[in-house]
Amino acid sequence: LKNEIQEGLKINIRELQRITSPRTILYELLSEYGFNNAQTNDIYEHLNGESGKLYESNEWRLLRDREVLILKNKNEKAECLCNILPLEGYVKITAYKDFIIERHSIDKDFNIPRSMDTVCLDMDLIEYPISVRLIQEGDKFVPLGMKNEKLISDYLTDKKRSVYDKESQLVVCSGNKIAWLVNERPDDRFRITDNTRRILKIRVINH
């Protein structure tokens, strides 16, 4: 029964609500992570409440993210292992992400990848050094296809990204400007145009 409700560190709210004695089962599941009866009751009472609410035990956090409850160990903090990026090569960025960086000259047969895990930037528009970091409060970029800056926090909220997603969100920077919201969208100021002759291609490998 528990296997139908919980997969890894995610608890399916709809499946939980379908079973007999969901409150009891929720307590059985969450007590293993240090949540007490009062906390479990509060979580249960707000299962259909606003997405984004966080609860904490001594070692764990629990996020209500739309139709799932997501557990995360407090010791598991997002950390960027690299700052300045090389112009080519394979680089470990976080415990779960690597970058493959390549330089290319554009010809008429070149096709821009459409995958969210790959970006192509105009090398002649880039200011060096190129760096990567976690997002910071107040970060802005110009999403591809737009002309005005947008707060990254607002962009991720519009995309319904969770608190956990935001905490681990990376950006690639050209000088002081954000060139790519990693796995999301490039900045329009570095887009490939008909005048582009050289590109920097970055692909993410997720573990």
Residue frames as qw, qx, qy, qz and C-alpha x, y, z in Angstrom:
[[0.000, 0.886, 0.464, 0.000, 0.00, 0.00, 0.00],
 [0.303, -0.804, 0.090, 0.503, 2.76, 2.44, 0.96],
 [0.459, -0.112, 0.580, 0.664, 4.51, 1.74, -2.35],
 [0.232, 0.652, 0.620, 0.371, 1.44, 3.06, -4.20],
 [0.164, -0.955, -0.238, 0.072, 1.56, 6.31, -2.21],
 [0.290, -0.856, 0.328, 0.275, 5.28, 6.96, -1.82],
 [0.859, 0.416, 0.019, 0.298, 7.96, 6.81, -4.50],
 [0.542, 0.305, -0.260, 0.739, 11.41, 7.62, -3.17],
 [0.197, -0.246, -0.439, 0.841, 11.07, 10.90, -1.28],
 [0.302, -0.069, -0.241, -0.920, 7.76, 11.88, -2.93],
 [0.202, 0.310, 0.861, -0.350, 4.30, 11.18, -1.51],
 [0.092, -0.286, -0.609, -0.734, 1.38, 11.35, -3.94],
 [0.264, 0.033, 0.425, -0.865, -1.39, 13.40, -2.33],
 [0.676, 0.070, -0.260, -0.686, -4.21, 12.08, -4.52],
 [0.655, 0.045, -0.754, -0.026, -3.26, 8.45, -3.95],
 [0.140, 0.031, -0.723, 0.676, -3.02, 9.12, -0.21],
 [0.407, 0.050, 0.240, -0.880, -6.50, 10.66, -0.12],
 [0.674, 0.061, -0.520, -0.521, -8.01, 7.66, -1.92],
 [0.489, 0.028, -0.853, 0.180, -7.11, 5.12, 0.74],
 [0.629, -0.663, -0.377, -0.148, -8.78, 4.23, 4.03],
 [0.630, -0.715, -0.065, 0.295, -7.34, 6.05, 7.09],
 [0.587, 0.654, -0.057, 0.474, -5.09, 8.44, 5.12],
 [0.227, -0.874, 0.259, -0.341, -4.20, 10.45, 8.24],
 [0.831, -0.443, 0.335, 0.011, -2.86, 7.34, 9.99],
 [0.870, 0.283, 0.182, 0.360, -0.90, 6.22, 6.94],
 [0.295, 0.845, -0.114, 0.432, 0.58, 9.72, 6.53],
 [0.482, -0.782, 0.343, -0.197, 1.77, 9.64, 10.15],
 [0.923, -0.154, 0.311, 0.167, 3.35, 6.21, 9.61],
 [0.711, 0.550, 0.090, 0.428, 5.19, 7.53, 6.56],
 [0.150, 0.844, -0.147, 0.493, 6.35, 10.82, 8.05],
 [0.683, -0.702, 0.181, -0.084, 7.23, 9.61, 11.54],
 [0.910, 0.035, 0.111, 0.398, 10.19, 7.79, 9.95],
 [0.463, 0.527, 0.015, 0.712, 11.55, 11.24, 9.06],
 [0.324, -0.117, -0.470, 0.812, 11.06, 12.73, 12.53],
 [0.285, -0.337, -0.183, -0.879, 7.70, 14.47, 12.04],
 [0.099, 0.078, 0.821, -0.557, 5.49, 14.26, 15.13],
 [0.115, 0.524, 0.844, -0.001, 1.74, 13.72, 15.39],
 [0.075, 0.785, 0.276, -0.550, 0.88, 17.43, 15.66],
 [0.005, -0.509, 0.489, 0.708, 2.94, 18.24, 12.55],
 [0.099, 0.105, 0.917, 0.371, 1.42, 15.36, 10.62],
 [0.133, 0.670, 0.691, -0.237, -2.09, 16.52, 11.52],
 [0.067, 0.753, -0.026, -0.654, -1.24, 20.04, 10.33],
 [0.042, -0.301, 0.732, 0.609, 0.19, 18.67, 7.06],
 [0.128, 0.336, 0.922, 0.141, -2.89, 16.49, 6.56],
 [0.128, 0.742, 0.500, -0.427, -5.31, 19.39, 7.21],
 [0.149, 0.788, -0.168, -0.574, -3.56, 21.48, 4.55],
 [0.574, 0.010, 0.724, 0.381, -3.11, 18.83, 1.83],
 [0.372, 0.659, 0.561, 0.337, -5.37, 20.83, -0.48],
 [0.171, -0.885, -0.115, 0.418, -3.94, 24.18, 0.54],
 [0.328, 0.908, -0.218, -0.145, -1.56, 26.53, -1.19],
 [0.912, 0.227, -0.100, 0.326, 1.42, 24.98, -2.93],
 [0.378, 0.658, -0.310, 0.573, 4.87, 25.84, -1.58],
 [0.575, -0.720, 0.182, -0.344, 4.32, 25.37, 2.16],
 [0.522, 0.394, -0.698, 0.291, 7.33, 23.97, 4.02],
 [0.785, -0.580, 0.028, -0.216, 7.43, 21.87, 7.19],
 [0.345, 0.607, -0.659, 0.280, 10.53, 20.83, 9.16],
 [0.887, -0.438, -0.139, 0.051, 11.62, 18.06, 11.49],
 [0.527, -0.728, 0.298, 0.322, 15.11, 17.96, 13.04],
 [0.462, -0.303, 0.647, 0.526, 16.76, 16.48, 9.94],
 [0.300, 0.344, 0.760, 0.463, 14.19, 16.80, 7.16],
 [0.261, 0.303, 0.030, -0.916, 12.12, 19.36, 5.28],
 [0.334, 0.415, 0.841, 0.088, 8.77, 18.56, 3.67],
 [0.125, 0.249, -0.213, -0.936, 7.46, 20.65, 0.78],
 [0.509, 0.515, 0.657, -0.209, 3.86, 20.60, -0.45],
 [0.011, -0.372, 0.493, 0.786, 4.34, 21.05, -4.17],
 [0.554, 0.106, -0.404, -0.720, 1.00, 20.89, -5.99],
 [0.888, -0.113, -0.209, -0.395, 0.03, 17.18, -5.97],
 [0.828, 0.039, -0.476, 0.293, 3.02, 15.76, -4.10],
 [0.516, -0.837, 0.183, -0.009, 4.76, 16.06, -0.75],
 [0.732, 0.503, -0.339, 0.310, 8.53, 16.13, -1.29],
 [0.728, -0.659, 0.046, 0.183, 11.01, 15.24, 1.45],
 [0.567, 0.667, -0.283, 0.391, 14.55, 16.60, 1.48],
 [0.755, -0.370, -0.285, 0.460, 17.36, 16.04, 3.96],
 [0.125, -0.986, -0.013, 0.106, 18.56, 19.30, 5.52],
 [0.564, -0.523, 0.442, 0.461, 22.18, 18.24, 4.98],
 [0.569, 0.330, 0.576, 0.486, 21.59, 18.13, 1.22],
 [0.043, 0.831, 0.091, -0.547, 22.37, 21.70, 0.28],
 [0.680, 0.694, 0.143, 0.189, 22.85, 22.99, -3.25],
 [0.441, -0.706, 0.307, 0.461, 26.50, 23.78, -3.90],
 [0.652, 0.749, -0.113, -0.019, 28.29, 24.93, -7.03],
 [0.852, -0.317, 0.214, 0.357, 31.65, 23.14, -7.34],
 [0.555, 0.171, 0.318, 0.750, 32.98, 25.31, -10.14],
 [0.038, 0.777, 0.220, -0.588, 32.98, 29.06, -10.77],
 [0.213, 0.672, -0.399, -0.587, 34.97, 30.06, -13.86],
 [0.883, 0.283, 0.365, -0.089, 34.19, 27.93, -16.91],
 [0.400, -0.294, 0.608, 0.620, 36.73, 26.83, -19.51],
 [0.443, 0.461, -0.247, -0.728, 36.00, 27.53, -23.17],
 [0.747, 0.180, -0.559, -0.310, 36.06, 23.81, -23.90],
 [0.193, 0.260, -0.889, 0.324, 35.93, 20.61, -21.91],
 [0.627, -0.426, -0.627, -0.178, 34.02, 18.46, -19.43],
 [0.023, 0.378, -0.466, 0.800, 33.41, 20.15, -16.07],
 [0.368, -0.454, -0.794, 0.168, 31.75, 18.95, -12.86],
 [0.109, -0.538, -0.070, -0.833, 29.40, 21.74, -11.76],
 [0.595, -0.429, 0.333, -0.592, 27.42, 20.22, -8.86],
 [0.425, -0.212, 0.868, -0.147, 27.09, 16.78, -7.33],
 [0.609, 0.386, 0.675, -0.158, 24.39, 16.06, -9.91],
 [0.544, 0.821, 0.141, -0.098, 25.34, 18.12, -12.98],
 [0.567, -0.270, 0.399, 0.668, 28.26, 18.25, -15.40],
 [0.404, 0.808, -0.021, -0.427, 28.79, 20.59, -18.35],
 [0.698, 0.113, 0.468, 0.530, 30.20, 19.65, -21.74],
 [0.098, 0.864, 0.001, -0.495, 31.49, 22.86, -23.35],
 [0.660, 0.198, 0.509, 0.515, 32.33, 23.14, -27.04],
 [0.095, 0.648, -0.128, -0.745, 33.19, 25.87, -29.52],
 [0.589, 0.381, 0.665, 0.256, 31.86, 25.75, -33.07],
 [0.040, 0.268, -0.312, -0.910, 32.00, 27.79, -36.22],
 [0.574, 0.461, 0.509, -0.446, 28.60, 28.17, -37.83],
 [0.028, -0.115, 0.699, 0.705, 27.92, 27.09, -41.38],
 [0.522, -0.017, -0.269, -0.809, 24.68, 26.80, -43.35],
 [0.653, -0.115, -0.728, -0.175, 24.15, 23.22, -42.11],
 [0.153, 0.065, -0.725, 0.669, 24.32, 24.09, -38.42],
 [0.473, -0.562, -0.532, -0.421, 21.10, 23.44, -36.49],
 [0.177, -0.466, 0.473, -0.726, 20.51, 25.09, -33.12],
 [0.280, -0.170, -0.930, 0.167, 19.64, 22.39, -30.54],
 [0.427, -0.498, -0.227, -0.719, 16.13, 22.77, -29.14],
 [0.691, -0.331, -0.619, 0.174, 16.68, 20.69, -26.02],
 [0.382, -0.893, -0.029, -0.238, 16.38, 22.42, -22.63],
 [0.805, -0.493, 0.136, 0.299, 19.67, 20.82, -21.52],
 [0.639, 0.087, 0.289, 0.707, 21.70, 22.54, -24.26],
 [0.098, 0.925, 0.146, -0.337, 22.40, 26.18, -25.03],
 [0.643, 0.290, 0.237, 0.668, 24.20, 27.88, -27.90],
 [0.150, -0.889, -0.140, 0.409, 25.49, 31.41, -27.29],
 [0.545, 0.795, -0.033, 0.265, 27.06, 33.88, -29.71],
 [0.773, -0.233, -0.136, 0.574, 30.76, 33.84, -28.77],
 [0.351, 0.349, 0.067, 0.866, 31.35, 37.34, -30.10],
 [0.342, -0.702, -0.167, -0.602, 28.75, 38.76, -27.71],
 [0.809, -0.477, -0.311, 0.145, 30.18, 37.03, -24.64],
 [0.021, -0.842, 0.389, -0.372, 32.28, 38.90, -22.10],
 [0.809, -0.004, -0.534, 0.245, 34.91, 36.82, -20.36],
 [0.011, 0.136, -0.991, -0.002, 35.37, 35.21, -17.97],
 [0.653, -0.242, -0.454, -0.557, 32.32, 32.99, -18.27],
 [0.077, -0.227, 0.803, -0.545, 31.13, 31.76, -14.90],
 [0.564, -0.356, -0.658, -0.352, 28.44, 29.58, -13.32],
 [0.022, -0.126, 0.649, -0.750, 26.74, 30.02, -9.96],
 [0.046, -0.533, -0.830, 0.156, 23.51, 29.51, -8.04],
 [0.008, -0.718, -0.347, -0.603, 20.87, 32.20, -8.52],
 [0.262, -0.157, -0.466, 0.830, 20.85, 35.14, -6.11],
 [0.065, 0.755, 0.564, -0.327, 18.07, 37.39, -4.87],
 [0.121, 0.816, -0.023, -0.564, 17.40, 40.13, -7.40],
 [0.356, -0.163, 0.728, 0.563, 18.89, 38.29, -10.39],
 [0.562, 0.631, 0.191, -0.500, 17.36, 39.38, -13.71],
 [0.362, -0.127, 0.719, 0.579, 17.69, 38.26, -17.31],
 [0.489, 0.393, -0.162, -0.762, 16.05, 38.84, -20.67],
 [0.695, 0.092, 0.709, -0.071, 14.27, 35.58, -21.58],
 [0.227, -0.055, 0.718, 0.655, 14.82, 34.50, -25.19],
 [0.039, 0.534, 0.725, 0.433, 12.24, 36.15, -27.42],
 [0.225, -0.881, -0.392, 0.138, 11.60, 39.02, -25.00],
 [0.383, 0.675, -0.055, 0.628, 13.00, 42.55, -24.91],
 [0.307, -0.755, 0.218, -0.536, 12.71, 43.43, -21.24],
 [0.190, 0.298, -0.843, 0.406, 14.41, 42.10, -18.14],
 [0.757, -0.417, -0.288, -0.413, 12.51, 39.78, -15.83],
 [0.406, -0.572, 0.625, -0.344, 13.30, 38.74, -12.27],
 [0.381, 0.200, -0.896, -0.107, 14.45, 35.13, -12.33],
 [0.153, 0.098, 0.830, -0.528, 12.42, 34.43, -9.18],
 [0.560, 0.379, 0.198, -0.710, 9.27, 35.60, -11.01],
 [0.530, 0.393, -0.618, -0.428, 10.17, 33.59, -14.11],
 [0.211, 0.113, -0.962, 0.130, 10.59, 30.38, -12.08],
 [0.328, 0.232, 0.643, -0.652, 7.36, 31.04, -10.19],
 [0.598, 0.410, -0.143, -0.674, 5.54, 31.47, -13.52],
 [0.526, 0.316, -0.760, -0.215, 7.01, 28.11, -14.58],
 [0.842, -0.400, -0.036, -0.359, 5.70, 26.57, -11.34],
 [0.603, 0.320, -0.635, 0.361, 9.17, 25.55, -10.17],
 [0.707, -0.601, -0.370, 0.039, 9.29, 24.40, -6.55],
 [0.345, -0.904, 0.251, -0.043, 11.24, 25.94, -3.68],
 [0.790, -0.306, 0.447, 0.287, 13.74, 23.08, -3.97],
 [0.678, 0.524, 0.316, 0.406, 14.15, 23.74, -7.71],
 [0.099, 0.959, -0.020, 0.263, 14.82, 27.42, -7.05],
 [0.578, -0.748, 0.315, 0.089, 17.40, 26.64, -4.37],
 [0.714, -0.194, 0.545, 0.395, 19.45, 24.59, -6.85],
 [0.573, 0.780, 0.246, 0.055, 18.88, 26.74, -9.97],
 [0.597, -0.291, 0.267, 0.698, 22.10, 27.60, -11.82],
 [0.397, 0.900, 0.079, -0.159, 22.95, 30.49, -14.12],
 [0.719, 0.086, 0.207, 0.658, 25.79, 30.87, -16.60],
 [0.044, -0.927, -0.119, 0.353, 27.10, 34.43, -16.60],
 [0.619, 0.480, 0.123, 0.609, 28.92, 36.49, -19.23],
 [0.143, 0.383, -0.248, 0.878, 30.75, 39.06, -17.16],
 [0.175, 0.071, 0.602, -0.776, 28.02, 40.47, -14.90],
 [0.626, 0.136, -0.154, -0.752, 25.14, 39.50, -17.22],
 [0.646, -0.007, 0.742, -0.180, 23.23, 36.24, -17.06],
 [0.257, 0.363, -0.656, -0.610, 23.57, 34.42, -20.38],
 [0.563, -0.084, -0.757, -0.319, 21.66, 31.21, -19.55],
 [0.635, -0.311, 0.419, -0.570, 19.16, 30.16, -16.93],
 [0.053, 0.313, -0.939, -0.132, 20.42, 26.58, -16.95],
 [0.054, 0.237, 0.969, 0.034, 17.95, 23.95, -18.16],
 [0.205, 0.669, 0.534, -0.474, 15.40, 26.71, -18.63],
 [0.447, 0.841, 0.285, 0.107, 16.07, 29.50, -21.14],
 [0.586, 0.064, 0.045, 0.807, 18.94, 31.50, -22.66],
 [0.046, -0.703, -0.180, 0.686, 19.17, 35.27, -22.42],
 [0.572, 0.752, 0.326, 0.028, 18.00, 37.06, -25.58],
 [0.007, 0.937, -0.281, -0.208, 21.10, 39.30, -25.58],
 [0.275, -0.511, 0.779, 0.237, 23.33, 36.31, -26.45],
 [0.803, 0.329, 0.444, -0.225, 21.04, 34.59, -28.94],
 [0.480, -0.041, 0.658, 0.579, 22.17, 33.15, -32.27],
 [0.409, 0.736, 0.141, -0.521, 21.36, 35.45, -35.20],
 [0.791, 0.587, 0.120, 0.121, 22.08, 35.55, -38.94],
 [0.217, 0.881, -0.362, 0.214, 25.24, 37.49, -38.08],
 [0.712, -0.551, 0.432, -0.057, 26.58, 34.84, -35.68],
 [0.594, 0.591, -0.543, -0.059, 29.79, 33.20, -36.85],
 [0.379, 0.222, -0.831, 0.341, 31.06, 31.42, -33.74],
 [0.682, -0.520, -0.162, -0.488, 29.11, 29.78, -30.95],
 [0.042, -0.329, 0.832, -0.444, 29.73, 28.48, -27.48],
 [0.736, -0.204, -0.485, -0.427, 27.71, 25.32, -26.88],
 [0.165, -0.319, 0.766, -0.532, 27.05, 24.08, -23.35],
 [0.707, -0.186, -0.565, -0.382, 25.27, 20.79, -22.66],
 [0.471, -0.480, 0.519, -0.528, 24.17, 19.61, -19.22],
 [0.578, 0.022, -0.815, -0.043, 24.68, 16.02, -18.13],
 [0.581, -0.494, 0.229, -0.605, 22.39, 15.18, -15.19],
 [0.246, 0.197, -0.930, 0.191, 23.22, 12.37, -12.78]]
